[in-house]
């Protein structure tokens, strides 16, 4: 299915630097702005207005530039001072062509920047909106966060942006909190933490990128330290898509991730080889990243101006770590017309219900509505779904006895992450042929 769908969005870039504007607070409340967001596959989706047009962006601490990669004709906006550039990222492919645009106006409610730059991808090769099941126009990170203190409340789906010049942390020490210093390399935030590995090595120091734009728990780069080796128990997996191609890795676990006094037990961990992470490894001290599956277990204060991040544990801190146990990556496949039945009462000319032999007469009518369609984008070799016979391109018609269009893409992801040995029944169309399949979710690590 969607693997962890937007591990997909671990997008890392190399750019030339140039002058940027700053976000500033306007209006009656010049000290803070509260913004609601959607949480999809552990990713924060928030509104961003560019040159007067409101769009949907992922808030991604793992990127140092604002990227626009999905713009339809109806979403069209005017862009200023354009020139062609190339973007490099995770994956084993070539750089992609983009446009650099300067002097644009960005707005997040009462936060405004009138001199902002962004990069426009000319071809959205990995089709983020299809993989998320909702329209996503781009990603935003450092350009906004450098000018604010952001409190991220995953539980209530709210971000509060504070003016760093006036915000004051509580004087009373928070017993449920941990403050981690942030280090920056090319405007991306890193923390020093410790991990216990499955092979028995404990308190291994690691430098990890704080990456709210990755939906997995932990990524580690093989051989970035001599201790960081893939455990014996793992399976090869497709972790997602980056600007430079498909991201492959070995999915496994580590014994513990230690964030100060907080210990997360057996988080799912993907080990990436040097090919997929060639560009990311240009920062030689980096050992991997921490993604949304970990971050969502806390309330966060992300404070770029003061180079620190505060974590306050949430109720989900000790919940188990799960992953896609089906081997299927499913994407949105547009809309299809669905025939639905409506049963109406038949009434006489006087507006009374017509009955015959004490039986109410009913009239069955039909109508058509556009509903979402989903298809299989990738199948992991050796997975339960592959062994059952499912194939790339199969269009899902029914899932566990219910029409596929009654699910959201997030609902389908949740089923594949639920529990080992859960039975999954599917009816698909392969071309014009209807086929039925059945398999069980399988714990492989």
DADACOR-V938928 format. One record per pair of residues at least 24 apart in sequence whose C-alpha atoms are under 10 Angstrom apart, sorted by the first residue. I is the first residue (numbers start at 1). GAP is how many residues later the second one is. If there is no record, write none. Layout:
i:gap
I:GAP
I:GAP
This chain:
i:gap
1:130
1:323
1:324
1:325
1:326
1:327
1:328
1:329
1:330
1:374
1:375
1:376
1:377
1:378
1:379
1:384
1:408
1:411
1:412
1:415
1:416
2:39
2:129
2:130
2:236
2:237
2:238
2:322
2:324
2:325
2:326
2:327
2:328
2:329
2:374
2:375
2:376
2:377
2:407
2:408
2:410
2:411
2:414
3:212
3:213
3:234
3:235
3:236
3:237
3:320
3:321
3:322
3:323
3:324
3:325
3:326
3:327
3:375
3:376
3:377
3:410
3:413
3:414
4:37
4:38
4:127
4:210
4:211
4:212
4:213
4:234
4:235
4:236
4:289
4:318
4:319
4:320
4:325
4:409
4:412
4:413
5:35
5:36
5:37
5:38
5:123
5:126
5:127
5:209
5:210
5:211
5:233
5:234
5:235
5:236
5:319
5:324
5:325
5:326
5:404
5:405
5:408
6:34
6:35
6:36
6:37
6:122
6:125
6:126
6:207
6:208
6:209
6:210
6:233
6:234
6:235
6:236
6:286
7:34
7:35
7:36
7:204
7:205
7:206
7:207
7:208
7:209
7:210
7:212
7:231
7:232
7:233
7:234
7:235
7:240
7:284
7:285
8:82
8:118
8:120
8:123
8:124
8:205
8:206
8:207
8:208
8:230
8:231
8:232
8:233
8:234
8:235
8:238
8:239
9:34
9:49
9:51
9:53
9:54
9:81
9:117
9:119
9:130
9:202
9:203
9:204
9:205
9:206
9:230
9:231
9:232
9:233
9:234
10:50
10:51
10:52
10:53
10:79
10:80
10:81
10:201
10:202
10:203
10:204
10:205
10:206
10:229
10:230
10:231
10:232
10:233
10:237
10:279
10:281
11:49
11:51
11:52
11:53
11:56
11:76
11:77
11:78
11:79
11:80
11:128
11:200
11:202
11:203
11:230
11:231
11:232
11:233
11:269
12:50
12:51
12:52
12:53
12:75
12:76
12:77
12:78
12:176
12:230
12:231
12:232
12:265
12:267
12:268
13:49
13:50
13:51
13:52
13:73
13:74
13:75
13:76
13:77
13:82
13:173
13:230
13:231
13:266
13:267
14:49
14:50
14:51
14:72
14:73
14:74
14:75
14:172
14:265
14:266
14:268
15:49
15:50
15:70
15:71
15:72
15:73
15:171
16:69
17:48
17:169
18:84
18:99
19:83
19:96
19:97
19:98
20:82
20:83
20:93
20:94
20:95
20:96
20:97
20:123
21:82
21:83
21:84
21:91
21:92
21:93
21:94
21:95
21:96
21:122
21:126
22:84
22:89
22:90
22:91
22:92
22:93
22:94
22:121
22:122
22:124
22:125
22:126
23:82
23:83
23:84
23:85
23:87
23:88
23:89
23:90
23:91
23:92
23:93
23:120
23:121
23:122
23:123
23:124
23:125
23:140
24:83
24:86
24:87
24:88
24:89
24:90
24:120
24:123
24:124
24:139
25:82
25:83
25:84
25:85
25:86
25:87
25:88
25:122
25:123
25:136
25:137
25:138
26:83
26:84
26:85
26:86
27:82
27:83
27:84
28:82
29:81
30:80
30:81
30:132
30:133
30:136
31:79
31:117
31:130
31:131
31:132
31:133
31:134
31:135
31:136
32:78
32:79
32:116
32:117
32:118
32:128
32:129
32:130
32:131
32:132
32:134
32:135
33:75
33:76
33:77
33:78
33:117
33:126
33:127
33:128
33:129
33:130
34:74
34:75
34:76
34:116
34:117
34:124
34:125
34:126
34:127
34:128
35:73
35:74
35:75
35:117
35:122
35:123
35:124
35:125
35:126
36:117
36:120
36:121
36:122
36:123
36:124
37:115
37:116
37:117
37:119
37:120
37:121
37:122
38:116
38:118
38:119
38:120
39:115
39:116
39:117
39:118
39:119
39:253
39:257
39:371
40:92
40:93
40:94
40:175
40:369
40:370
41:91
41:173
41:174
41:175
41:251
41:252
41:368
41:369
41:372
41:373
42:112
42:170
42:171
42:172
42:173
42:174
42:175
42:249
42:250
42:251
42:252
42:253
42:254
43:89
43:111
43:168
43:169
43:170
43:171
43:172
43:173
43:248
43:249
43:250
43:252
43:253
44:95
44:108
44:110
44:113
44:114
44:115
44:168
44:169
44:171
44:248
44:252
45:89
45:90
45:91
45:92
45:93
45:94
45:95
45:112
45:168
46:62
46:90
46:93
46:94
46:111
46:112
46:113
47:60
47:61
47:62
47:89
47:90
48:58
48:59
48:60
48:61
48:89
48:90
48:91
48:92
49:56
49:57
49:58
49:59
49:60
49:63
50:27
50:28
50:29
50:54
50:55
50:56
50:57
50:58
50:63
50:64
50:66
50:68
51:26
51:27
51:28
51:29
51:52
51:53
51:54
51:55
51:56
51:63
52:25
52:26
52:52
52:53
52:54
52:55
53:24
53:25
53:52
53:53
53:54
54:52
54:53
54:54
54:83
55:80
55:81
55:82
55:83
56:78
56:79
56:80
56:81
56:82
56:83
56:84
57:78
57:79
57:80
57:81
57:82
57:83
57:84
58:78
58:79
58:80
58:81
58:82
58:83
58:154
58:155
59:79
59:80
59:81
59:82
59:83
59:85
59:86
59:152
59:153
59:154
60:78
60:79
60:80
60:81
60:82
60:85
60:150
60:151
60:152
60:153
60:154
60:231
60:232
61:78
61:79
61:80
61:81
61:82
61:83
61:84
61:126
61:127
61:128
61:129
61:148
61:149
61:150
61:151
61:152
61:153
61:230
61:241
62:77
62:78
62:79
62:80
62:125
62:126
62:127
62:128
62:147
62:148
62:149
62:150
62:151
62:152
62:227
62:228
62:229
63:76
63:77
63:78
63:79
63:80
63:123
63:124
63:125
63:126
63:148
63:149
63:150
64:75
64:76
64:77
64:78
64:79
64:80
64:81
64:82
64:121
64:122
64:123
64:124
64:125
65:52
65:53
65:54
65:74
65:75
65:76
65:77
65:78
65:79
65:122
65:123
66:50
66:51
66:52
66:53
66:54
66:72
66:73
66:74
66:75
66:76
66:77
66:78
67:31
67:32
67:33
67:50
67:51
67:52
67:53
67:54
67:70
67:71
67:72
67:73
67:74
68:30
68:31
68:50
68:51
68:52
68:53
68:54
68:56
68:68
68:69
68:70
68:71
68:72
69:29
69:50
69:51
69:52
69:53
69:54
69:55
69:56
69:57
69:58
69:59
69:60
69:67
69:68
69:69
69:70
70:50
70:51
70:52
70:53
70:54
70:57
70:58
70:59
70:65
70:66
70:67
70:68
71:49
71:50
71:51
71:53
71:64
71:65
71:66
71:67
72:65
75:62
78:26
79:24
79:25
79:26
79:38
79:39
79:41
80:24
80:25
80:37
80:38
81:36
82:35
82:36
82:37
82:38
83:36
84:35
84:36
84:38
85:34
85:35
85:36
86:33
86:35
87:32
87:34
87:156
87:157
88:154
88:155
88:156
88:157
88:190
88:191
88:192
89:152
89:153
89:154
89:155
89:156
89:187
89:188
89:189
89:190
89:191
90:150
90:151
90:152
90:153
90:154
90:155
90:156
90:157
90:158
90:185
90:186
90:187
90:188
90:189
90:190
90:191
91:149
91:150
91:151
91:152
91:153
91:154
91:155
91:156
91:157
91:183
91:184
91:185
91:186
91:187
91:188
91:189
92:150
92:151
92:152
92:153
92:154
92:155
92:156
92:182
92:183
92:184
92:185
92:186
92:187
93:149
93:150
93:151
93:152
93:153
93:154
93:182
93:183
94:149
94:150
94:151
95:148
95:149
95:150
96:25
96:26
96:27
96:28
96:29
96:147
96:148
96:149
97:24
97:25
97:26
97:146
98:24
98:25
106:38
107:37
108:36
108:53
110:51
111:33
111:36
111:37
111:50
111:51
111:52
112:32
113:30
113:31
116:27
116:28
117:26
118:25
121:122
124:119
125:116
125:117
125:118
125:119
125:120
126:114
126:115
126:116
126:117
126:119
126:120
127:114
127:204
127:205
128:113
128:203
128:204
129:202
129:203
130:200
130:201
130:202
130:203
130:204
130:244
130:245
130:279
131:109
131:198
131:199
131:200
131:201
131:202
131:243
131:246
131:278
131:279
132:198
132:199
132:200
132:276
132:277
132:278
133:197
133:198
133:199
133:200
133:201
133:239
133:240
133:241
133:275
133:276
133:277
134:198
134:274
134:275
134:276
139:74
140:73
141:46
141:47
141:70
141:71
141:72
142:44
142:45
142:46
142:47
142:162
143:44
144:160
145:157
145:158
145:159
145:160
146:41
146:156
146:157
146:158
146:159
146:160
146:161
147:156
147:157
147:158
148:154
148:155
148:156
148:157
148:158
149:152
149:153
149:154
149:155
149:156
149:157
149:159
149:160
150:150
150:151
150:152
150:153
150:154
150:159
151:148
151:149
151:150
151:151
151:152
151:158
151:159
151:160
152:143
152:144
152:146
152:147
152:148
152:149
152:150
152:159
153:143
153:144
153:145
153:146
153:147
153:148
153:159
153:161
154:138
154:141
154:142
154:143
154:144
154:145
154:146
154:160
155:141
155:142
155:143
155:144
155:159
155:160
155:161
156:143
159:141
159:142
160:141
161:140
161:141
162:141
164:139
164:140
164:141
164:142
165:140
169:132
174:137
174:138
175:137
175:138
176:85
176:86
176:135
176:136
176:137
176:138
177:83
177:84
177:85
177:121
177:122
177:123
177:133
177:134
177:135
177:136
178:81
178:82
178:83
178:84
178:122
178:131
178:132
178:133
178:134
178:135
179:80
179:81
179:82
179:121
179:122
179:129
179:130
179:131
179:132
179:133
180:79
180:80
180:127
180:128
180:129
180:130
180:131
181:122
181:123
181:125
181:126
181:127
181:128
181:129
182:27
182:28
182:120
182:121
182:122
182:124
182:125
182:126
182:127
183:24
183:26
183:121
183:124
183:125
184:25
184:120
184:123
185:24
185:98
185:101
186:97
187:117
188:116
189:113
189:115
189:118
189:119
189:120
190:96
190:98
190:99
190:100
190:117
190:118
191:68
191:95
191:98
191:99
191:117
191:118
192:66
192:67
192:68
192:94
192:95
193:64
193:65
193:66
193:67
194:62
194:63
194:64
194:65
194:66
194:69
195:33
195:59
195:60
195:61
195:62
195:63
195:64
195:68
195:69
196:58
196:59
196:60
196:61
196:62
196:67
196:69
196:70
197:30
197:31
197:32
197:33
197:34
197:56
197:57
197:58
197:59
197:60
197:69
198:31
198:32
198:33
198:34
198:35
198:54
198:55
198:56
198:57
198:58
198:68
199:28
199:29
199:30
199:31
199:32
199:33
199:55
199:56
200:54
200:55
201:26
201:27
201:54
202:53
202:54
203:53
203:54
203:55
204:24
204:53
204:54
205:53
205:82
206:51
206:79
206:80
206:81
206:82
206:83
207:78
207:79
207:80
207:81
207:82
207:83
208:77
208:78
208:79
208:80
208:81
208:82
208:83
209:77
209:78
209:79
209:80
209:81
209:82
210:78
210:79
210:80
210:81
210:82
210:85
210:99
211:77
211:78
211:79
211:80
211:81
211:83
211:84
212:77
212:78
212:79
212:80
212:81
212:82
212:83
212:84
213:77
213:78
213:79
214:26
214:75
214:76
214:77
214:78
214:79
215:24
215:25
215:75
215:76
215:77
215:78
215:79
215:80
215:81
216:51
216:52
216:53
216:54
216:73
216:74
216:75
216:76
216:77
216:78
216:79
216:105
216:106
216:107
217:36
217:40
217:50
217:51
217:52
217:53
217:72
217:73
217:74
217:75
217:76
217:77
217:78
217:79
217:104
217:105
217:106
218:34
218:35
218:36
218:39
218:49
218:50
218:51
218:52
218:53
218:70
218:71
218:72
218:73
218:74
218:75
218:76
219:30
219:31
219:32
219:33
219:34
219:49
219:50
219:51
219:52
219:53
219:68
219:69
219:70
219:71
219:72
220:29
220:30
220:34
220:49
220:50
220:51
220:52
220:53
220:66
220:67
220:68
220:69
220:70
221:28
221:49
221:50
221:51
221:52
221:53
221:55
221:56
221:59
221:60
221:65
221:66
221:67
221:68
222:27
222:28
222:48
222:49
222:50
222:51
222:52
222:55
222:65
222:66
223:48
223:49
223:50
223:51
223:64
224:49
224:50
224:57
224:60
224:61
224:62
224:63
224:64
225:60
225:61
225:62
228:43
228:59
229:42
229:43
230:24
230:39
230:40
230:41
230:42
230:43
231:40
232:213
233:211
233:212
234:35
234:36
234:37
234:210
234:211
235:35
235:145
235:146
235:147
235:148
235:209
235:210
236:34
236:35
236:144
236:145
236:146
236:147
237:33
237:34
237:90
237:142
237:143
237:144
237:146
238:89
238:90
238:91
238:140
238:141
238:142
238:143
239:31
239:32
239:33
240:89
242:34
244:32
244:33
244:35
245:31
246:30
247:25
247:26
247:28
247:29
247:30
248:24
248:25
248:27
248:28
248:29
249:24
249:27
249:28
251:72
251:193
251:194
252:192
252:193
253:68
253:192
257:33
257:37
259:52
260:51
262:49
262:50
262:51
262:55
263:54
263:55
264:30
264:33
264:53
264:54
264:55
264:56
264:57
265:52
265:53
265:54
265:55
265:56
266:54
266:55
267:26
267:27
267:53
267:54
267:55
268:25
268:26
268:52
268:53
268:54
268:55
268:177
269:52
269:54
293:28
293:29
294:27
321:96
322:92
322:94
322:95
322:96
322:97
322:98
322:121
322:123
323:90
323:91
323:93
323:94
323:95
323:96
323:120
323:121
323:122
324:89
324:90
324:91
324:92
324:93
324:94
324:95
324:117
324:118
324:119
325:58
325:59
325:60
325:90
325:91
325:92
325:93
325:94
325:95
325:96
325:97
325:115
325:116
325:117
325:118
325:119
325:120
326:53
326:54
326:57
326:58
326:59
326:60
326:87
326:89
326:90
326:91
326:94
326:96
326:98
326:113
326:114
326:115
326:116
326:117
327:51
327:52
327:53
327:54
327:55
327:56
327:57
327:58
327:59
327:60
327:63
327:89
327:114
327:115
328:47
328:48
328:49
328:50
328:51
328:52
328:53
328:55
328:56
328:57
328:58
328:62
328:63
328:64
328:85
328:88
329:46
329:47
329:48
329:49
329:50
329:51
329:63
329:84
329:87
330:44
330:45
330:46
330:47
330:48
330:49
330:62
330:63
330:64
330:65
330:66
330:79
330:82
330:83
331:42
331:43
331:44
331:45
331:46
331:47
331:64
331:78
332:40
332:41
332:42
332:43
332:44
332:45
332:63
332:76
332:77
333:39
333:40
333:41
333:42
333:43
333:44
333:60
333:62
333:63
334:36
334:37
334:38
334:39
334:40
334:41
335:34
335:35
335:36
335:37
335:38
335:39
335:70
336:32
336:33
336:34
336:35
336:36
336:37
336:38
336:69
337:30
337:31
337:32
337:33
337:34
337:35
337:36
338:29
338:30
338:31
338:32
338:33
338:34
338:67
339:27
339:28
339:29
339:30
339:31
339:32
340:25
340:26
340:27
340:28
340:29
341:24
341:25
341:26
341:27
342:24
342:25
370:35
371:33
371:34
371:35
372:32
372:33
372:34
372:35
372:36
372:37
373:24
373:30
373:31
373:32
373:33
373:34
373:35
373:36
374:30
374:31
374:33
374:34
374:35
374:38
374:54
375:29
375:53
375:54
376:52
383:56
383:58
383:59
383:61
384:54
384:55
384:56
384:57
384:58
384:59
385:39
385:52
385:53
385:54
385:55
385:56
385:57
386:53
387:52
388:48
388:49
388:50
388:51
388:52
389:46
389:47
389:48
389:49
389:50
390:36
390:38
390:40
390:45
390:46
390:47
390:48
390:49
391:37
391:39
392:38
393:35
393:36
393:37
393:38
394:33
394:34
394:35
394:36
394:37
394:39
394:40
394:41
395:32
395:33
395:34
395:35
395:36
395:37
395:39
396:30
396:31
396:32
396:33
396:34
396:38
396:39
396:40
397:29
397:30
397:31
397:32
397:37
397:38
397:39
398:27
398:28
398:29
398:30
398:31
398:38
399:25
399:26
399:27
399:28
399:29
399:38
399:39
400:24
400:25
400:26
400:27
400:38
401:24
401:25
401:26
402:24
402:25
403:24
404:24
415:26
416:24
416:25
416:26
417:24
419:24
420:24
